Amino acid sequence: MRRFKVEFQVASPVILRGRLYLDAVLLSLAVQAGIPYEVAASELPITQQDGIYRCSQLLWDGLPDTVIAKKQMNIWTPRELDDHARTTQKGFTKSDQNKNYKPLMDEYPAMDIPQVFFIVETDDPESLLAAVQNIPALGKWSRKGYGNIASVDMTSTEDDPWVMADGRPARALPVDLWKRLYGGPHALAMEGVHPPYWATNLAQLCAVEKIA
């Protein structure tokens, strides 16, 4: 098994809603291409330990600039606006309510950073390189032009994909596993440790580098 730094040159700001893992990105692309999930998972060129992929979350060096990404959502009727005002306590003006419709803008912070990377362990570097070269974008709203990949480079490394150089977790790991293998400084959070990471019913108490 060998370890690699998979580094992406990013052409547009990246929107993250929680931690992003390379295994999740590759599995999503495979399913979109019509490959059954079970087949894609069995062929994923990332090694596992204790049932968890040996891959870091998406990482970067330094502090990225933050920009606000905006996307127009559904056009709401006055009644829907009124319901929204009551449930969110935001309150719309009388002039807003008298309009026939009002566009709702959805906003998220986006990272404006030129380079991001994963640390990955694999026993099939050729297949991993081929897979990551097919990634068009990273993060949310990729169809709106966010997180577009300009290029990708894969270089050998000695870095452990589960721990940062300063001893903090490089991905969410079950607390018991973290303490057994590393035991460095960490925060705590309820998170998934394998796909689908968004499934809250699969979340468990994890050691993390910070609260996402």
VOBA-1610 file (N, C-alpha, C; in pm, whole numbers, padded with zeros to 5 digits, always signed):
BEGIN
Met+00085-00120+00000Met+00000+00000+00000Met+00088+00125+00000Arg+00047+00223-00078Arg+00123+00346-00089Arg+00033+00466-00060Arg+00096+00572-00017Arg+00022+00694+00017Arg+00053+00804-00084Phe-00051+00881-00116Phe-00037+00987-00215Phe-00108+01113-00169Lys-00053+01224-00214Lys-00121+01353-00200Lys-00187+01383-00333Val-00319+01388-00333Val-00395+01419-00454Val-00434+01565-00446Glu-00368+01647-00528Glu-00384+01792-00518Glu-00457+01847-00640Phe-00555+01932-00612Phe-00636+01991-00718Phe-00609+02141-00728Gln-00589+02188-00849Gln-00589+02331-00877Gln-00734+02370-00904Val-00786+02461-00824Val-00927+02496-00830Val-00946+02629-00903Ala-01036+02629-01001Ala-01055+02747-01085Ala-01164+02841-01035Ser-01244+02796-00938Ser-01351+02880-00884Ser-01373+02845-00738Pro-01436+02934-00658Pro-01454+02909-00515Pro-01527+02777-00487Val-01491+02716-00375Val-01546+02586-00335Val-01645+02605-00220Ile-01763+02545-00233Ile-01864+02549-00127Ile-01865+02415-00056Leu-01839+02417+00074Leu-01841+02295+00153Leu-01952+02304+00257Arg-02030+02196+00269Arg-02130+02185+00375Arg-02090+02066+00460Gly-01994+02086+00548Gly-01939+01975+00625Gly-01813+01923+00558Arg-01767+01808+00603Arg-01642+01751+00552Arg-01665+01683+00417Leu-01565+01692+00332Leu-01573+01630+00200Leu-01465+01524+00190Tyr-01506+01402+00149Tyr-01413+01290+00138Tyr-01402+01243-00006Leu-01281+01204-00046Leu-01258+01161-00183Leu-01339+01037-00217Asp-01353+00943-00124Asp-01431+00823-00152Asp-01575+00857-00185Ala-01632+00955-00114Ala-01770+00997-00141Ala-01781+01061-00279Val-01682+01141-00317Val-01683+01206-00449Val-01678+01101-00560Leu-01586+01005-00546Leu-01571+00903-00651Leu-01692+00811-00659Leu-01750+00776-00545Leu-01869+00692-00546Leu-01987+00764-00610Ser-02001+00892-00581Ser-02110+00970-00640Ser-02097+00977-00791Leu-01976+00999-00841Leu-01954+01004-00985Leu-01984+00870-01050Ala-01945+00761-00984Ala-01970+00628-01040Ala-02119+00599-01049Val-02193+00633-00944Val-02338+00611-00945Val-02405+00696-01053Gln-02360+00822-01068Gln-02415+00908-01172Gln-02389+00850-01311Ala-02280+00775-01324Ala-02245+00713-01453Ala-02321+00584-01477Gly-02406+00544-01381Gly-02487+00424-01399Gly-02428+00298-01339Ile-02320+00309-01264Ile-02260+00193-01199Ile-02332+00169-01066Pro-02379+00047-01041Pro-02445+00019-00913Pro-02352+00052-00796Tyr-02411+00104-00688Tyr-02331+00149-00574Tyr-02241+00036-00521Glu-02297-00084-00508Glu-02220-00194-00451Glu-02099-00227-00538Val-02117-00220-00670Val-02006-00247-00762Val-01901-00136-00750Ala-01946-00011-00748Ala-01853+00102-00737Ala-01773+00095-00608Ala-01840+00060-00498Ala-01771+00052-00370Ala-01667-00060-00369Ser-01699-00171-00432Ser-01606-00284-00434Ser-01484-00256-00520Glu-01498-00163-00616Glu-01388-00133-00708Glu-01314-00004-00672Leu-01355+00063-00565Leu-01293+00190-00529Leu-01146+00169-00491Pro-01053+00240-00556Pro-00910+00216-00532Pro-00854+00290-00410Ile-00924+00278-00298Ile-00878+00337-00172Ile-00884+00228-00067Thr-00777+00207+00007Thr-00774+00100+00107Thr-00862+00136+00227Gln-00895+00036+00306Gln-00977+00055+00424Gln-00908-00004+00547Gln-00944+00050+00661Gln-00901-00003+00790Gln-01016+00011+00887Asp-01051-00097+00954Asp-01165-00096+01045Asp-01291-00048+00973Gly-01303-00082+00845Gly-01422-00046+00768Gly-01428+00100+00728Ile-01320+00176+00744Ile-01316+00319+00713Ile-01211+00342+00605Tyr-01245+00424+00507Tyr-01150+00450+00399Tyr-01028+00525+00450Arg-00911+00482+00404Arg-00786+00546+00442Arg-00764+00669+00354Cys-00843+00771+00383Cys-00841+00894+00306Cys-00873+01010+00400Ser-00802+01119+00385Ser-00832+01238+00465Ser-00957+01307+00412Gln-01008+01400+00488Gln-01108+01492+00436Gln-01036+01591+00345Leu-01111+01674+00274Leu-01049+01776+00189Leu-00972+01873+00277Leu-00846+01898+00241Leu-00757+01983+00320Leu-00699+02094+00233Trp-00642+02194+00298Trp-00575+02303+00228Trp-00475+02367+00324Asp-00380+02436+00267Asp-00280+02507+00347Asp-00319+02653+00362Gly-00296+02707+00481Gly-00326+02847+00505Gly-00474+02873+00525Leu-00510+03000+00527Leu-00648+03043+00547Leu-00706+03095+00416Pro-00810+03032+00366Pro-00870+03078+00239Pro-00951+03204+00258Asp-00960+03283+00151Asp-01054+03395+00151Asp-01195+03338+00138Thr-01291+03409+00195Thr-01430+03365+00189Thr-01512+03462+00106Val-01587+03408+00014Val-01680+03487-00066Val-01820+03431-00044Ile-01922+03509-00075Ile-02060+03465-00057Ile-02115+03418-00191Ala-02152+03290-00195Ala-02213+03234-00316Ala-02364+03251-00307Lys-02425+03295-00416Lys-02569+03318-00419Lys-02633+03241-00533Lys-02750+03187-00507Lys-02826+03117-00610Lys-02974+03147-00589Gln-03042+03184-00697Gln-03185+03211-00685Gln-03262+03081-00676Met-03342+03071-00572Met-03423+02952-00551Met-03561+02971-00613Asn-03659+02902-00562Asn-03793+02908-00617Asn-03855+03048-00604Ile-03943+03080-00696Ile-04021+03202-00684Ile-04138+03175-00590Trp-04147+03253-00483Trp-04250+03230-00382Trp-04370+03323-00403Thr-04485+03273-00372Thr-04607+03353-00373Thr-04613+03435-00245Pro-04696+03539-00240Pro-04710+03617-00116Pro-04747+03530+00005Arg-04834+03431-00016Arg-04873+03345+00097Arg-04753+03264+00146Glu-04673+03214+00053Glu-04555+03139+00093Glu-04455+03228+00165Leu-04443+03352+00118Leu-04356+03446+00186Leu-04402+03472+00328Asp-04534+03485+00344Asp-04589+03510+00477Asp-04562+03392+00569Asp-04581+03269+00516Asp-04552+03149+00596Asp-04404+03144+00633His-04318+03180+00536His-04175+03179+00561His-04138+03280+00669Ala-04201+03397+00663Ala-04173+03501+00762Ala-04211+03455+00902Arg-04323+03383+00913Arg-04367+03335+01045Arg-04275+03226+01097Thr-04235+03132+01010Thr-04157+03018+01057Thr-04011+03053+01083Thr-03959+03153+01010Thr-03818+03190+01029Thr-03800+03315+01112Gln-03911+03385+01140Gln-03910+03508+01218Gln-03826+03616+01152Lys-03810+03606+01018Lys-03734+03710+00947Lys-03821+03832+00921Gly-03949+03809+00888Gly-04039+03919+00866Gly-04013+03994+00737Phe-04113+04005+00653Phe-04103+04080+00530Phe-04186+04207+00541Thr-04146+04309+00470Thr-04217+04437+00477Thr-04352+04425+00406Lys-04438+04523+00433Lys-04570+04523+00370Lys-04557+04533+00219Ser-04459+04611+00173Ser-04440+04624+00029Ser-04399+04491-00033Asp-04322+04412+00040Asp-04285+04279-00010Asp-04408+04193-00028Gln-04498+04199+00070Gln-04615+04114+00067Gln-04711+04153-00046Asn-04707+04278-00088Asn-04796+04324-00194Asn-04746+04288-00333Lys-04623+04241-00343Lys-04571+04201-00472Lys-04632+04068-00514Asn-04642+04046-00645Asn-04697+03921-00695Asn-04603+03804-00664Tyr-04475+03829-00662Tyr-04378+03725-00629Tyr-04249+03790-00581Lys-04165+03711-00521Lys-04035+03760-00476Lys-03935+03645-00487Pro-03823+03665-00559Pro-03723+03559-00567Pro-03653+03539-00433Leu-03632+03415-00397Leu-03561+03382-00274Leu-03417+03348-00309Met-03323+03422-00253Met-03183+03398-00279Met-03125+03308-00170Asp-03061+03201-00212Asp-02994+03111-00120Asp-02847+03151-00116Glu-02789+03161+00002Glu-02652+03207+00016Glu-02570+03111+00101Tyr-02446+03085+00059Tyr-02353+03003+00134Tyr-02214+03063+00124Pro-02133+03049+00228Pro-01993+03093+00217Pro-01917+02997+00126Ala-01828+03051+00045Ala-01745+02969-00044Ala-01599+03005-00023Met-01513+02905-00030Met-01370+02926-00012Met-01305+02963-00145Asp-01237+03075-00146Asp-01162+03115-00265Asp-01016+03080-00240Ile-00976+02962-00283Ile-00843+02911-00256Ile-00794+02833-00378Pro-00670+02853-00420Pro-00626+02794-00546Pro-00596+02645-00541Gln-00560+02592-00423Gln-00519+02452-00414Gln-00584+02385-00294Val-00636+02266-00317Val-00688+02182-00210Val-00638+02040-00235Phe-00642+01955-00133Phe-00587+01821-00152Phe-00646+01718-00056Phe-00630+01592-00094Phe-00659+01478-00009Phe-00529+01399+00011Ile-00513+01335+00126Ile-00409+01234+00145Ile-00478+01099+00139Val-00429+01010+00055Val-00499+00885+00025Val-00402+00767+00029Glu-00452+00656+00076Glu-00374+00532+00074Glu-00439+00435-00025Thr-00357+00375-00112Thr-00411+00288-00216Thr-00313+00176-00248Asp-00365+00066-00298Asp-00280-00040-00351Asp-00290-00047-00503Asp-00357+00055-00562Asp-00373+00061-00708Asp-00361+00207-00753Pro-00238+00262-00755Pro-00220+00403-00789Pro-00270+00439-00929Glu-00255+00349-01024Glu-00297+00379-01161Glu-00448+00402-01168Ser-00523+00313-01102Ser-00669+00329-01103Ser-00712+00454-01027Leu-00643+00484-00918Leu-00677+00604-00841Leu-00653+00729-00924Leu-00539+00735-00993Leu-00510+00852-01077Leu-00614+00868-01188Ala-00650+00757-01250Ala-00751+00763-01356Ala-00885+00813-01301Ala-00917+00770-01180Ala-01045+00810-01120Ala-01047+00959-01086Val-00940+01009-01023Val-00941+01149-00980Val-00932+01244-01100Gln-00875+01197-01210Gln-00867+01281-01329Gln-01004+01304-01393Asn-01102+01225-01352Asn-01238+01240-01405Asn-01327+01328-01317Ile-01271+01382-01208Ile-01350+01468-01120Ile-01360+01607-01181Pro-01479+01654-01215Pro-01493+01785-01279Pro-01494+01902-01180Ala-01543+01875-01057Ala-01558+01982-00959Ala-01566+01922-00819Leu-01545+02005-00719Leu-01553+01964-00579Leu-01651+02054-00504Gly-01727+01994-00413Gly-01818+02073-00331Gly-01955+02091-00392Lys-02032+02177-00330Lys-02170+02204-00369Lys-02178+02302-00487Trp-02294+02300-00552Trp-02328+02394-00660Trp-02229+02384-00776Ser-02176+02266-00803Ser-02081+02252-00913Ser-02145+02285-01047Arg-02276+02260-01060Arg-02345+02293-01185Arg-02359+02444-01204Lys-02339+02519-01096Lys-02343+02665-01105Lys-02203+02722-01126Gly-02104+02635-01143Gly-01970+02682-01171Gly-01876+02688-01052Tyr-01922+02641-00935Tyr-01837+02645-00817Tyr-01751+02518-00807Gly-01631+02535-00754Gly-01542+02422-00730Gly-01486+02357-00854Asn-01484+02427-00967Asn-01434+02369-01091Asn-01286+02336-01080Ile-01249+02218-01131Ile-01111+02172-01125Ile-01037+02211-01253Ala-00923+02280-01237Ala-00840+02316-01351Ala-00741+02204-01384Ser-00686+02141-01279Ser-00591+02032-01300Ser-00576+01953-01171Val-00522+01832-01182Val-00500+01747-01066Val-00362+01684-01076Asp-00296+01671-00962Asp-00163+01612-00957Asp-00158+01513-00841Met-00092+01401-00860Met-00085+01298-00757Met+00062+01265-00732Thr+00110+01291-00609Thr+00249+01268-00576Thr+00261+01180-00452Ser+00366+01101-00447Ser+00389+01011-00334Ser+00418+01090-00207Thr+00372+01040-00094Thr+00394+01106+00035Thr+00407+01003+00145Glu+00467+01043+00256Glu+00474+00958+00375Glu+00366+00996+00476Asp+00289+01099+00446Asp+00188+01148+00541Asp+00080+01043+00565Asp+00036+01033+00688Asp-00074+00944+00725Asp-00205+01012+00687Pro-00292+00945+00612Pro-00418+01010+00570Pro-00516+01036+00683Trp-00492+00981+00801Trp-00585+00999+00911Trp-00540+01100+01016Val-00418+01150+01007Val-00370+01241+01110Val-00286+01351+01046Met-00304+01473+01094Met-00226+01586+01044Met-00088+01589+01110Ala-00002+01671+01054Ala+00136+01680+01105Ala+00140+01727+01249Asp+00041+01808+01291Asp+00039+01858+01429Asp-00034+01765+01524Gly-00075+01646+01475Gly-00136+01547+01562Gly-00286+01550+01568Arg-00352+01643+01500Arg-00498+01648+01499Arg-00554+01553+01395Pro-00680+01509+01411Pro-00740+01419+01312Pro-00751+01486+01175Ala-00719+01410+01070Ala-00733+01459+00933Ala-00866+01418+00873Arg-00947+01349+00950Arg-01083+01314+00912Arg-01156+01273+01040Ala-01286+01261+01031Ala-01364+01215+01146Ala-01338+01065+01168Leu-01302+01029+01291Leu-01278+00890+01327Leu-01347+00860+01459Pro-01402+00738+01475Pro-01462+00703+01604Pro-01364+00729+01718Val-01413+00783+01827Val-01325+00824+01937Val-01237+00710+01985Asp-01293+00591+02002Asp-01215+00478+02050Asp-01102+00443+01954Leu-01131+00447+01823Leu-01028+00418+01723Leu-00920+00525+01725Trp-00960+00650+01735Trp-00862+00758+01740Trp-00769+00744+01860Lys-00827+00717+01976Lys-00745+00703+02096Lys-00651+00583+02087Arg-00698+00476+02025Arg-00616+00356+02013Arg-00498+00377+01918Leu-00521+00450+01809Leu-00417+00465+01707Leu-00328+00588+01727Tyr-00388+00699+01775Tyr-00313+00824+01778Tyr-00318+00893+01914Gly-00438+00929+01957Gly-00452+00990+02089Gly-00415+01137+02097Gly-00402+01205+01982Gly-00366+01345+01983Gly-00482+01436+02017Pro-00458+01570+02018Pro-00564+01666+02050Pro-00678+01658+01948His-00799+01674+01997His-00914+01663+01908His-01037+01727+01969Ala-01132+01761+01883Ala-01265+01802+01925Ala-01357+01682+01908Leu-01482+01696+01949Leu-01579+01588+01938Leu-01698+01633+01854Ala-01751+01541+01775Ala-01869+01572+01695Ala-01938+01441+01657Met-02069+01447+01638Met-02143+01333+01588Met-02138+01336+01435Glu-02067+01241+01374Glu-02050+01241+01230Glu-02046+01099+01176Gly-02069+01088+01044Gly-02055+00960+00978Gly-01909+00930+00950Val-01874+00802+00944Val-01735+00764+00918Val-01721+00685+00788His-01832+00658+00721His-01829+00593+00590His-01952+00637+00512Pro-01947+00625+00380Pro-02062+00668+00298Pro-02188+00590+00334Pro-02305+00655+00322Pro-02326+00797+00294Pro-02302+00882+00420Tyr-02211+00976+00414Tyr-02172+01054+00531Tyr-02286+01141+00582Trp-02382+01172+00493Trp-02492+01261+00534Trp-02599+01188+00615Ala-02594+01057+00622Ala-02699+00980+00690Ala-02686+00998+00842Thr-02773+01079+00899Thr-02762+01109+01042Thr-02784+00987+01130Asn-02858+00887+01081Asn-02882+00768+01161Asn-02756+00682+01174Leu-02655+00709+01091Leu-02529+00634+01098Leu-02420+00711+01171Ala-02451+00832+01216Ala-02350+00914+01284Ala-02312+00854+01418Gln-02186+00874+01455Gln-02136+00829+01584Gln-02039+00931+01641Leu-02010+00920+01768Leu-01921+01016+01833Leu-01780+01000+01777Cys-01729+01110+01719Cys-01601+01104+01649Cys-01503+01208+01703Ala-01375+01175+01686Ala-01268+01273+01706Ala-01251+01349+01576Val-01250+01480+01582Val-01236+01565+01463Val-01137+01676+01496Glu-01089+01743+01391Glu-00991+01851+01414Glu-01061+01978+01461Lys-01189+01992+01425Lys-01272+02104+01470Lys-01415+02069+01434Ile-01507+02146+01483Ile-01647+02125+01447Ile-01670+02181+01308Ala-01721+02095+01215Ala-01742+02140+01078Ala-01861+02233+01072
//
